[in-house]
Amino acid sequence: MGNELDFYGNIITPGVRMLYDMDEVLFDREWLRSADNMELYYMYRDLYRDNSDHEVIREHNLSYDITVIPPRMLGREYVKTAGHYHPHVPGTGLSYTEVYQVLEGKATYLLQKQEGERITDVMVYNANKGDCVLIPPDYGHITINSSGETLKMANWVHRDFSSIYDTIRKLSGGAYYLLAEGFVKNASYQDVPPIRFMNVMDYPELGLFAGKDMYGLVTDISRLEFLGEPQDYASVFEKAISGK
């Protein structure tokens, strides 16, 4: 079939995101009208090294995933993921969180916080191989590959929810598009704040360090409890939002 992933000897077939799956969130509508459907990126879900790891991961309601995004231009816009938000953790006022790590290539992560009908914050991280990026509660996020090389990234996420795509889809994408000439605002949004360009950082409190494979946290799985219990990690998320 092609595009299988070898993960510790386990051969994984991907889910595939096609161009026409993305038609509502793309900037270059004129280009899209004449473009043929094509494969954009590949999603490998619920990965594990062996049965012992799988048992630990499932016992803690987590999932370790990998996404591969080859370089491509979608007309004037760089290739990107569809973008999504997470639902709230039951009994809290906060959404589930997520953490990414670049395994190969480079990634641009666009994070946006929506309160009511308004976007109140937009952050962008430019991440290199080994870097980790934490998604704070209540932030939607989109990954963009603006490099000339294939992006391979991993994520840890809680498995007890389905991502919310409609919020971004209904507004024709994220608050900003990344084009060859730079970021431009999405006219479907009102009162969008300027982008805050953030520096990637380590999170020693969570066992997350640049260059250290975060899959290894399977042997110290309690470090990942922030994914399902964000209310207990306010100081960590404040660090992610403030950048210090």
C-alpha positions as CSV (number, residue, x, y, z in Angstrom):
1,M,0.0,0.0,0.0
2,G,2.9,2.4,0.7
3,N,3.6,4.9,3.5
4,E,3.5,2.2,6.2
5,L,5.4,3.1,9.4
6,D,7.9,0.7,11.1
7,F,7.5,1.4,14.9
8,Y,9.8,-0.9,16.8
9,G,9.1,-3.7,14.3
10,N,5.3,-3.1,14.2
11,I,4.2,-2.2,10.7
12,I,1.5,0.4,10.9
13,T,-0.8,1.5,8.0
14,P,-1.8,5.2,8.2
15,G,-5.0,7.1,8.0
16,V,-4.7,9.5,5.2
17,R,-5.8,13.1,5.1
18,M,-6.8,14.1,1.5
19,L,-6.8,17.5,-0.1
20,Y,-10.6,17.4,-0.5
21,D,-11.0,16.7,3.2
22,M,-9.4,20.1,3.8
23,D,-11.4,22.2,1.2
24,E,-13.1,24.3,3.8
25,V,-10.0,25.5,5.7
26,L,-7.7,26.4,2.8
27,F,-6.7,29.9,1.8
28,D,-6.2,29.6,-2.0
29,R,-9.7,28.9,-3.3
30,E,-8.8,29.7,-6.9
31,W,-6.1,27.1,-6.8
32,L,-8.3,24.6,-5.1
33,R,-11.0,24.8,-7.8
34,S,-8.6,23.3,-10.4
35,A,-6.6,21.0,-8.1
36,D,-6.9,17.2,-8.2
37,N,-7.5,15.4,-5.0
38,M,-4.2,14.2,-3.5
39,E,-2.7,12.7,-0.3
40,L,-1.5,15.5,2.1
41,Y,-0.5,13.8,5.3
42,Y,-0.4,10.5,7.1
43,M,-1.7,9.7,10.7
44,Y,-0.5,6.7,12.7
45,R,-2.6,6.2,15.8
46,D,-2.2,4.3,19.1
47,L,1.4,3.2,18.7
48,Y,3.3,1.1,21.1
49,R,6.6,-0.8,21.3
50,D,5.2,-4.1,22.7
51,N,2.2,-5.5,24.5
52,S,3.5,-4.5,27.9
53,D,3.8,-0.8,26.8
54,H,0.3,-1.1,25.2
55,E,-1.2,-2.3,28.4
56,V,0.3,0.6,30.4
57,I,-0.8,3.2,27.8
58,R,-4.3,1.9,27.6
59,E,-4.6,1.6,31.4
60,H,-3.9,5.3,31.6
61,N,-6.3,6.2,28.8
62,L,-3.5,7.6,26.6
63,S,-2.5,7.4,23.0
64,Y,0.9,7.9,21.4
65,D,0.6,8.9,17.7
66,I,2.8,9.9,14.8
67,T,1.9,12.2,11.9
68,V,4.0,12.6,8.7
69,I,3.5,15.7,6.6
70,P,5.5,15.8,3.3
71,P,6.5,19.3,2.0
72,R,3.9,20.8,-0.4
73,M,2.3,24.1,-1.4
74,L,-1.5,24.2,-1.5
75,G,-1.5,27.0,-4.0
76,R,-0.1,30.0,-2.1
77,E,-0.4,28.3,1.3
78,Y,2.0,25.9,3.0
79,V,0.6,22.4,3.7
80,K,-1.0,22.1,7.2
81,T,-3.2,19.9,9.3
82,A,-7.0,20.5,9.4
83,G,-6.8,22.0,12.9
84,H,-8.9,21.3,15.9
85,Y,-9.9,22.0,19.5
86,H,-10.4,19.6,22.4
87,P,-13.5,19.2,24.5
88,H,-13.6,20.0,28.2
89,V,-12.5,17.5,30.8
90,P,-15.7,16.4,32.7
91,G,-16.1,18.3,35.9
92,T,-13.7,21.1,35.0
93,G,-13.8,24.3,33.0
94,L,-10.7,23.3,31.0
95,S,-10.1,21.3,27.9
96,Y,-7.9,18.3,27.4
97,T,-4.4,19.1,26.5
98,E,-1.7,17.6,24.2
99,V,2.0,17.6,23.7
100,Y,4.0,17.3,20.4
101,Q,7.6,16.5,19.6
102,V,9.3,16.9,16.3
103,L,11.0,13.7,15.3
104,E,12.2,14.8,11.8
105,G,12.2,18.0,9.9
106,K,10.7,21.3,11.2
107,A,7.2,22.3,12.3
108,T,5.3,25.5,12.8
109,Y,2.6,25.2,15.4
110,L,-0.2,27.8,15.4
111,L,-2.2,27.9,18.7
112,Q,-5.3,30.0,19.2
113,K,-7.6,30.6,22.1
114,Q,-11.3,31.3,21.5
115,E,-13.5,32.8,24.2
116,G,-17.1,33.2,23.0
117,E,-17.0,34.5,19.5
118,R,-13.6,36.2,19.9
119,I,-10.0,34.9,19.5
120,T,-8.1,36.3,22.5
121,D,-4.6,34.9,21.9
122,V,-2.6,33.5,19.0
123,M,0.8,31.9,19.6
124,V,3.2,30.4,17.0
125,Y,6.1,28.1,17.8
126,N,8.8,27.2,15.3
127,A,10.1,23.8,16.4
128,N,13.1,21.8,15.2
129,K,14.0,18.2,15.5
130,G,13.7,17.1,19.2
131,D,11.7,20.1,20.4
132,C,8.5,19.6,22.4
133,V,5.5,21.9,22.2
134,L,2.8,21.9,24.9
135,I,-0.8,22.7,23.9
136,P,-2.4,24.5,26.9
137,P,-6.1,24.0,27.8
138,D,-8.6,25.7,25.6
139,Y,-6.3,26.3,22.7
140,G,-7.1,25.1,19.2
141,H,-4.0,24.2,17.1
142,I,-2.8,23.7,13.6
143,T,0.5,22.2,12.4
144,I,2.2,23.7,9.3
145,N,5.1,22.4,7.3
146,S,6.7,25.4,5.8
147,S,10.1,23.7,5.3
148,G,11.3,21.9,2.2
149,E,11.6,18.6,4.0
150,T,9.2,16.0,5.4
151,L,7.9,16.7,8.9
152,K,7.5,13.7,11.2
153,M,6.1,14.5,14.6
154,A,4.7,12.5,17.6
155,N,2.1,13.4,20.1
156,W,0.8,12.1,23.5
157,V,-2.9,12.7,24.1
158,H,-5.7,11.4,26.3
159,R,-7.9,8.9,24.4
160,D,-11.2,9.7,26.1
161,F,-12.4,12.3,23.6
162,S,-12.9,13.1,20.0
163,S,-11.2,16.3,18.5
164,I,-13.5,19.1,17.6
165,Y,-12.9,20.2,13.9
166,D,-16.1,22.1,13.2
167,T,-15.1,25.3,15.1
168,I,-12.1,25.9,12.8
169,R,-13.8,24.5,9.7
170,K,-16.8,26.9,10.0
171,L,-14.4,29.9,10.0
172,S,-12.5,28.6,6.9
173,G,-9.3,27.7,8.9
174,G,-7.3,29.2,11.7
175,A,-7.1,32.8,12.6
176,Y,-4.0,33.2,10.3
177,Y,-2.8,31.4,7.2
178,L,0.9,30.9,6.5
179,L,1.6,31.8,2.9
180,A,4.9,31.9,1.0
181,E,5.1,35.7,1.8
182,G,4.3,35.2,5.5
183,F,1.3,35.1,7.9
184,V,-1.9,36.7,6.8
185,K,-5.1,37.1,8.9
186,N,-8.2,35.1,8.1
187,A,-10.9,37.5,7.1
188,S,-13.6,35.2,8.6
189,Y,-12.4,36.2,12.1
190,Q,-13.0,39.5,13.8
191,D,-10.7,41.3,16.2
192,V,-7.8,38.9,15.9
193,P,-4.9,39.8,18.1
194,P,-1.4,39.9,16.7
195,I,0.7,36.7,16.7
196,R,3.0,36.1,19.7
197,F,6.0,34.3,18.4
198,M,7.1,31.9,21.2
199,N,10.4,30.1,22.0
200,V,10.2,26.4,22.5
201,M,11.2,25.3,26.0
202,D,11.7,22.2,28.2
203,Y,9.2,21.2,30.8
204,P,11.3,19.4,33.5
205,E,8.1,19.1,35.6
206,L,6.6,16.9,33.0
207,G,9.8,15.0,31.9
208,L,9.8,16.8,28.6
209,F,13.2,17.8,27.2
210,A,14.4,18.8,23.8
211,G,16.2,15.8,22.2
212,K,14.9,13.3,24.6
213,D,12.4,10.9,23.0
214,M,9.1,11.5,24.8
215,Y,7.9,8.0,24.0
216,G,10.2,7.0,26.8
217,L,7.7,8.5,29.3
218,V,5.8,5.2,28.9
219,T,8.1,4.0,31.7
220,D,7.2,6.9,33.9
221,I,3.6,7.3,32.7
222,S,2.5,9.4,35.7
223,R,4.4,12.3,34.1
224,L,1.6,12.4,31.5
225,E,-1.3,12.8,33.9
226,F,-1.5,16.5,32.9
227,L,-3.1,15.4,29.6
228,G,-6.3,14.4,31.5
229,E,-6.0,16.5,34.6
230,P,-5.0,20.0,33.4
231,Q,-6.6,21.6,36.5
232,D,-3.7,20.3,38.6
233,Y,-1.0,21.8,36.4
234,A,-1.9,25.5,36.3
235,S,1.7,26.7,36.8
236,V,3.0,24.6,33.9
237,F,0.4,25.9,31.5
238,E,1.0,29.5,32.7
239,K,4.7,28.9,31.8
240,A,3.7,27.7,28.3
241,I,1.4,30.7,27.8
242,S,3.7,33.4,29.1
243,G,6.9,31.9,27.7
244,K,8.8,32.1,31.0
